[in-house]
Amino acid sequence: MKRRTFLASLAASTLTALAPETALSAKRRDTLRYLRPPGALAEDDFEKRCIRCGQCGEACPNHCINYFGVENGIASIDTPYIIPRNQACILCMKCGDVCPTDAISKIEYKLDPILSNVKMGKAHVDTHLCLSYQGKTCGVCYRACPLQDVAIKVQRLEQPVITDQCVGCGLCERSCIQLPQAIRIIPEHHA
């Protein structure tokens, strides 16, 4: 057991013993907007199957995978997550290759398997914030997308349109030059 897992578990059990009502309020917060790595199981199943080994983060060449402390509840301690605005997923699929429990599925690095098996979330464009919808051509999100013309298409003035094929990698959100960003990923577990 890693030291951080041991200390977090010790803190969680102490919190539960000393203040059970506080421990109950430390359940997963639905207000946090984070993504699970590509190919991750549904949230509850993922938390049960993940052994918190950290191999997914070590394998990630983009260094986008972080690990929860207690901020997302006790069940999430040391599980991997991605904040796309900080560092988005490049869909390399290496995290699933090293996951020993299949909490993150192995997915072949090809278009069809990625489209069929990756459901991190879906991009949403706020047309009130998007520069292209305000008459200023931009297109940065479109050019950042690894699935151009599949997950995201553009209309006149490079206005982005998200399709049902969006897998939610977050590269569009990461690249958006507008503040606050005009495109955000709505995580699958929030849908």
BALO-413590 format. One record per residue (C-alpha): residue in three letters; x, y, z; residue number from 1. Coordinates in steps of 0.02 Angstrom, whole numbers, plus 50000, padded with zeros to 5 digits. Layout:
<recs>
+------+-------+-------+-------+-----+
: type :    c1 :    c2 :    c3 : seq :
+------+-------+-------+-------+-----+
:  ala :     X :     Y :     Z : NUM :
...
+------+-------+-------+-------+-----+
</recs>
This chain:
<recs>
+------+-------+-------+-------+-----+
: type :    c1 :    c2 :    c3 : seq :
+------+-------+-------+-------+-----+
:  met : 50000 : 50000 : 50000 :   1 :
:  lys : 50068 : 50169 : 49954 :   2 :
:  arg : 50100 : 50293 : 50093 :   3 :
:  arg : 49973 : 50418 : 50026 :   4 :
:  thr : 49840 : 50282 : 50017 :   5 :
:  phe : 49878 : 50226 : 50193 :   6 :
:  leu : 49873 : 50404 : 50262 :   7 :
:  ala : 49713 : 50445 : 50169 :   8 :
:  ser : 49632 : 50284 : 50230 :   9 :
:  leu : 49688 : 50320 : 50407 :  10 :
:  ala : 49618 : 50496 : 50398 :  11 :
:  ala : 49454 : 50433 : 50325 :  12 :
:  ser : 49431 : 50300 : 50458 :  13 :
:  thr : 49475 : 50423 : 50595 :  14 :
:  leu : 49351 : 50548 : 50524 :  15 :
:  thr : 49215 : 50416 : 50518 :  16 :
:  ala : 49249 : 50362 : 50697 :  17 :
:  leu : 49258 : 50537 : 50770 :  18 :
:  ala : 49123 : 50624 : 50669 :  19 :
:  pro : 49011 : 50507 : 50570 :  20 :
:  glu : 48901 : 50651 : 50512 :  21 :
:  thr : 49053 : 50738 : 50438 :  22 :
:  ala : 49108 : 50578 : 50352 :  23 :
:  leu : 48938 : 50562 : 50272 :  24 :
:  ser : 48955 : 50738 : 50201 :  25 :
:  ala : 49123 : 50688 : 50127 :  26 :
:  lys : 49039 : 50582 : 49994 :  27 :
:  arg : 49073 : 50614 : 49811 :  28 :
:  arg : 49031 : 50791 : 49760 :  29 :
:  asp : 48938 : 50809 : 49598 :  30 :
:  thr : 48998 : 50989 : 49585 :  31 :
:  leu : 49175 : 50940 : 49538 :  32 :
:  arg : 49197 : 50937 : 49350 :  33 :
:  tyr : 49326 : 50805 : 49310 :  34 :
:  leu : 49347 : 50666 : 49183 :  35 :
:  arg : 49398 : 50487 : 49209 :  36 :
:  pro : 49532 : 50417 : 49093 :  37 :
:  pro : 49474 : 50351 : 48924 :  38 :
:  gly : 49396 : 50179 : 48936 :  39 :
:  ala : 49356 : 50195 : 49123 :  40 :
:  leu : 49209 : 50097 : 49189 :  41 :
:  ala : 49052 : 50185 : 49252 :  42 :
:  glu : 49093 : 50289 : 49407 :  43 :
:  asp : 49036 : 50171 : 49546 :  44 :
:  asp : 49109 : 50018 : 49460 :  45 :
:  phe : 49270 : 50113 : 49424 :  46 :
:  glu : 49293 : 50162 : 49607 :  47 :
:  lys : 49264 : 49982 : 49661 :  48 :
:  arg : 49381 : 49903 : 49533 :  49 :
:  cys : 49525 : 50030 : 49534 :  50 :
:  ile : 49663 : 49973 : 49652 :  51 :
:  arg : 49745 : 50145 : 49656 :  52 :
:  cys : 49910 : 50081 : 49588 :  53 :
:  gly : 49952 : 50239 : 49489 :  54 :
:  gln : 50010 : 50147 : 49334 :  55 :
:  cys : 49890 : 50242 : 49221 :  56 :
:  gly : 49968 : 50408 : 49269 :  57 :
:  glu : 50144 : 50340 : 49247 :  58 :
:  ala : 50101 : 50279 : 49072 :  59 :
:  cys : 50020 : 50443 : 49018 :  60 :
:  pro : 50139 : 50535 : 48900 :  61 :
:  asn : 50036 : 50696 : 48916 :  62 :
:  his : 50040 : 50696 : 49107 :  63 :
:  cys : 49855 : 50736 : 49115 :  64 :
:  ile : 49809 : 50606 : 49247 :  65 :
:  asn : 49801 : 50665 : 49427 :  66 :
:  tyr : 49743 : 50574 : 49585 :  67 :
:  phe : 49608 : 50624 : 49708 :  68 :
:  gly : 49639 : 50660 : 49890 :  69 :
:  val : 49483 : 50679 : 49998 :  70 :
:  glu : 49409 : 50821 : 49894 :  71 :
:  asn : 49293 : 50705 : 49798 :  72 :
:  gly : 49244 : 50594 : 49943 :  73 :
:  ile : 49319 : 50444 : 50028 :  74 :
:  ala : 49278 : 50321 : 49889 :  75 :
:  ser : 49379 : 50422 : 49764 :  76 :
:  ile : 49541 : 50433 : 49863 :  77 :
:  asp : 49691 : 50397 : 49750 :  78 :
:  thr : 49584 : 50365 : 49595 :  79 :
:  pro : 49639 : 50446 : 49432 :  80 :
:  tyr : 49553 : 50596 : 49357 :  81 :
:  ile : 49582 : 50727 : 49222 :  82 :
:  ile : 49545 : 50913 : 49226 :  83 :
:  pro : 49540 : 50956 : 49040 :  84 :
:  arg : 49570 : 51143 : 49061 :  85 :
:  asn : 49734 : 51104 : 49150 :  86 :
:  gln : 49794 : 50962 : 49037 :  87 :
:  ala : 49681 : 50865 : 48920 :  88 :
:  cys : 49687 : 50685 : 48861 :  89 :
:  ile : 49771 : 50652 : 48693 :  90 :
:  leu : 49682 : 50484 : 48671 :  91 :
:  cys : 49843 : 50384 : 48663 :  92 :
:  met : 49753 : 50242 : 48754 :  93 :
:  lys : 49909 : 50194 : 48853 :  94 :
:  cys : 49821 : 50204 : 49022 :  95 :
:  gly : 49709 : 50056 : 48977 :  96 :
:  asp : 49859 : 49954 : 48919 :  97 :
:  val : 49935 : 49958 : 49093 :  98 :
:  cys : 49780 : 49946 : 49204 :  99 :
:  pro : 49795 : 49779 : 49297 : 100 :
:  thr : 49610 : 49768 : 49345 : 101 :
:  asp : 49524 : 49829 : 49185 : 102 :
:  ala : 49450 : 49976 : 49281 : 103 :
:  ile : 49515 : 50064 : 49125 : 104 :
:  ser : 49483 : 49954 : 48974 : 105 :
:  lys : 49614 : 49915 : 48843 : 106 :
:  ile : 49561 : 50007 : 48686 : 107 :
:  glu : 49650 : 49993 : 48520 : 108 :
:  tyr : 49724 : 50155 : 48457 : 109 :
:  lys : 49611 : 50164 : 48304 : 110 :
:  leu : 49462 : 50273 : 48262 : 111 :
:  asp : 49321 : 50145 : 48273 : 112 :
:  pro : 49372 : 50068 : 48441 : 113 :
:  ile : 49397 : 50242 : 48515 : 114 :
:  leu : 49227 : 50302 : 48454 : 115 :
:  ser : 49142 : 50145 : 48517 : 116 :
:  asn : 49225 : 50131 : 48688 : 117 :
:  val : 49280 : 50302 : 48749 : 118 :
:  lys : 49144 : 50399 : 48841 : 119 :
:  met : 49234 : 50527 : 48949 : 120 :
:  gly : 49103 : 50660 : 48919 : 121 :
:  lys : 49041 : 50776 : 48784 : 122 :
:  ala : 49091 : 50951 : 48733 : 123 :
:  his : 48964 : 51091 : 48750 : 124 :
:  val : 48983 : 51259 : 48663 : 125 :
:  asp : 48918 : 51416 : 48747 : 126 :
:  thr : 48870 : 51518 : 48594 : 127 :
:  his : 48860 : 51675 : 48700 : 128 :
:  leu : 49046 : 51661 : 48740 : 129 :
:  cys : 49115 : 51581 : 48581 : 130 :
:  leu : 49207 : 51708 : 48473 : 131 :
:  ser : 49153 : 51624 : 48312 : 132 :
:  tyr : 48970 : 51644 : 48360 : 133 :
:  gln : 49005 : 51828 : 48398 : 134 :
:  gly : 49062 : 51861 : 48219 : 135 :
:  lys : 49249 : 51839 : 48247 : 136 :
:  thr : 49321 : 51686 : 48163 : 137 :
:  cys : 49420 : 51575 : 48282 : 138 :
:  gly : 49417 : 51386 : 48256 : 139 :
:  val : 49550 : 51345 : 48387 : 140 :
:  cys : 49442 : 51208 : 48465 : 141 :
:  tyr : 49414 : 51128 : 48296 : 142 :
:  arg : 49599 : 51125 : 48256 : 143 :
:  ala : 49640 : 51052 : 48428 : 144 :
:  cys : 49518 : 50907 : 48410 : 145 :
:  pro : 49598 : 50740 : 48365 : 146 :
:  leu : 49431 : 50689 : 48288 : 147 :
:  gln : 49403 : 50836 : 48169 : 148 :
:  asp : 49248 : 50820 : 48060 : 149 :
:  val : 49195 : 50671 : 48166 : 150 :
:  ala : 49171 : 50740 : 48342 : 151 :
:  ile : 49171 : 50925 : 48297 : 152 :
:  lys : 49127 : 51012 : 48136 : 153 :
:  val : 49129 : 51195 : 48090 : 154 :
:  gln : 49003 : 51307 : 48004 : 155 :
:  arg : 49030 : 51481 : 47932 : 156 :
:  leu : 49156 : 51587 : 48028 : 157 :
:  glu : 49221 : 51423 : 48102 : 158 :
:  gln : 49073 : 51407 : 48221 : 159 :
:  pro : 49098 : 51240 : 48310 : 160 :
:  val : 48961 : 51109 : 48309 : 161 :
:  ile : 48983 : 50958 : 48423 : 162 :
:  thr : 48921 : 50791 : 48356 : 163 :
:  asp : 48864 : 50636 : 48449 : 164 :
:  gln : 49034 : 50560 : 48410 : 165 :
:  cys : 49124 : 50673 : 48536 : 166 :
:  val : 49215 : 50565 : 48664 : 167 :
:  gly : 49256 : 50707 : 48784 : 168 :
:  cys : 49446 : 50708 : 48781 : 169 :
:  gly : 49449 : 50893 : 48826 : 170 :
:  leu : 49575 : 50955 : 48699 : 171 :
:  cys : 49449 : 51081 : 48635 : 172 :
:  glu : 49420 : 51149 : 48811 : 173 :
:  arg : 49607 : 51156 : 48845 : 174 :
:  ser : 49639 : 51254 : 48686 : 175 :
:  cys : 49495 : 51379 : 48699 : 176 :
:  ile : 49565 : 51556 : 48703 : 177 :
:  gln : 49410 : 51633 : 48778 : 178 :
:  leu : 49400 : 51665 : 48966 : 179 :
:  pro : 49293 : 51594 : 49035 : 180 :
:  gln : 49309 : 51459 : 48904 : 181 :
:  ala : 49169 : 51448 : 48777 : 182 :
:  ile : 49181 : 51259 : 48761 : 183 :
:  arg : 49178 : 51139 : 48907 : 184 :
:  ile : 49170 : 50953 : 48929 : 185 :
:  ile : 49019 : 50890 : 49025 : 186 :
:  pro : 49083 : 50730 : 49106 : 187 :
:  glu : 48994 : 50565 : 49071 : 188 :
:  his : 48963 : 50538 : 49257 : 189 :
:  his : 48869 : 50706 : 49264 : 190 :
:  ala : 48757 : 50665 : 49116 : 191 :
+------+-------+-------+-------+-----+
</recs>
